[in-house]
Amino acid sequence: MDEWTELRRRHRTPRARRLLARLLLAAGAAAVLLYTEGQWESRSGGLMLVADLLNRPELLLGGALGALIAAAWLSDRRTAVRAATRAVTVTAGVVFLLGVLAAHKVSAAETRSREDAPAGAERALVVVHRSYASGPQAGEHWQVLLESGEGWSARRWLLADVGGGPDDARLVTASWTGRSQITVVTDSYRRVFNLDQDTGDPVEAR
């Protein structure tokens, strides 16, 4: 009886490992798909909450890579193929971690200002100011954003991306200049956006 039980246990172990490896691969693929959706919604006019929740490369891509590495180590393949797969996945993991560490070395002081629209209607003008002391983006950087709506239907538009280098433009002011008009002024240009009365989308005046 003991030998039969041991044989059954040994037979179940590889099947359980293969099932777990498949589940890890599925989880990794799901994480990549979620990150892709977050990237898409991060475009101008995309869904704000979805972008904020899913556009997280360290969390989702790191999790997908971890799942891939674990699945490679659990897979029941030939020794040579398994060793090669493990080497590739571990190397990819190290490269990813080094990239994350390098990105976090570039720190920025960030401030945000928010101005609600004169007409209300759940719209706000948001200015994000980042100051980088070192790194490839050393200097000051501004993003002028329009946020509209609330909850899962809220959307965010990028109106202006200013600065980012020592010789780039600097933001002077960004404000509501009418009930449905936003004006962005830098030291080198002036842009005016009018909100479409039907859709609420910002349209640059020509």
N, C-alpha and C positions, 0 to 999 in steps of 0.2 A: 504493500500500500504506500509506503514511504517513497519507494522508487517511482511509482506511478505519479504520485503527487509532484515529485521533483521534476519529472519529465513534462508534465502539464505546465508547471510554473515556468520552465525554460522555454516552452513553446509560446506561452503568452507574452513573455517579456519582449521579444523582437516586435511582435504585433503592436504592443502598447507603445513602444518607442516610435514605430512608424506612424501610428495615429497621432501621437503628440507632435512629431515633426511636421505632419501635414497641418495640424491646427496652428502651429507656430508660423508656418508659411502663409496660411490664410490670414492670420492676424497681421503679419508684416505687410501683405498686399493691401489689406484694409486700411492700415495706417498710411500707406503711400497714397491711396485713393482719397482719404480724408485730407491729407496735406495738399494734394492737387486741387481739391475743391476750395480749400482755404486760400491758395494762391490765386485761383480764378476770381474769387469774391474780393480779393484785395485790390482789384483794378478800380479805377475811378468809376463810381456809380454802383459798386458792388454792395452786397449785403454786409453791413458793418459787424454785426455780432458773429456771423459765420466766419468772417475774415479774422476777427480777434480771437476766436476760439480755435480755429484750425490752422492758421498760418503760423505754425510753431515748428520750425525745422528741427530744433534740438530735441523736442519731445517726440514728435511723430516719426521723423526720419531716423532719429536715434533709436526709437523703439522698434522700428521696422528692421533696422540693421541688427539690433540685438536679437530679434526673433529669428532672423536669417542665420546668424551665427549659431544660435542654440539648435535650430533645425538641422544645420549641417553637422553638428557634433552628435546629434541623436540619430541621424539617418543611417539606415542599414545597407550601405553600398559596399562595393569592393574596396579593399584597403587603400589602393593607390588613388582611386577617384575620391574617396572620402578624405584622404590626407590632403589632396590638392584643393578640394572645396574648403576645408577648414583653413588652410593657409591663406586662400584668397579672401575669405570672409573676415578672418582675424586682421589681415592687412588693411582691408577696407575699414574695419572698425577703428583701427589705430589712426588712419588718415582722417577719418571723420572727427574723432575726438581732438586731434591736433588742430583741425580747422575750427572747431568750436572754441577751443582755448584761445586761439589766435584772435578770433572775432571778439571774444569777451575782454581781451586785453585793451581794446580800443573803447575807452569809457567816454561818456558824454554827459554833461550837465543838461538836463531837460526841463523846460518850463512850458506850460500850456495856458492859453487864455481862451475864454469862451464868451461869445456875445450872441444873445438870442436875437432873432429877427424882429424888426419893429412890428411886423404884422403877426407875430406869433407863429401859428401854423406848424409848430413842432420843428422849427428850423433853427440852426445855430451855426455861426461862423467860428471856427476853431483855428487858432494859430499855434503850431508846435515849433518851439525854438530849441535847437540843440547846439551846444558848443563843445567842439572836440579839441582837446589840448594837444593831441599827437595823433600820429597815424596818417594813412592816405587821405583821410577827410579832415585833416586839421583845419580849424577855422569855424565859422558859424554857418548854420544851415536852418532854413525855415521851410515849413510846409503850411500852406493855407488850405484849409479843408472846409467843406460844407457838409453838415450832417442834417439829414432830413428824415422825419418819421420817428417811430418808436417801436420797441420790441424787435421781433424777428424780421419785420419788414423794413426796418431803418436802413438807410443807405448813406454812403459816404462818397463824396466827390473830391478829387484833388484839383484845386484851382490853380495853384502855383507851387513850384518847387524852386526855392531861391537859395543861392549860396552853395556851399560845399567845397569851396576852394578859395585861396587867398585873393585871387583876381576876379572872382565871380561877383555878381550883383549882391546888394544888401537890401533887405526889406526895410522900407520906411514906414508904411502903414497898410493895414488891411481892415476894412470896416464896411458896415452897411451904409450906403449913401442914398438909400431909398427903401420903400417898403419891400421891394423885391429886387434890389440891386446891390451888388458888392463891388467895391473898387479896391484893387491891389496896386500899390505904388512902391516901386523900388528906386534905387538911385540911377537906374538906366532905362526903365520903361514904366508905363501905366496901363493896366488892363481893367476892363469893366465887364462884369458878368450880370446878365439879366436872367431872372428865373422864369421859366416857361409857365404861363398861367394855367395850362392844362396838366402838365406832368410834374412841374416843380423842378425840372432839370435845369442846371445852369448853362446858359448859352452866352459865349463871349461876344460882346458887341464889336461890330466891324466899322 
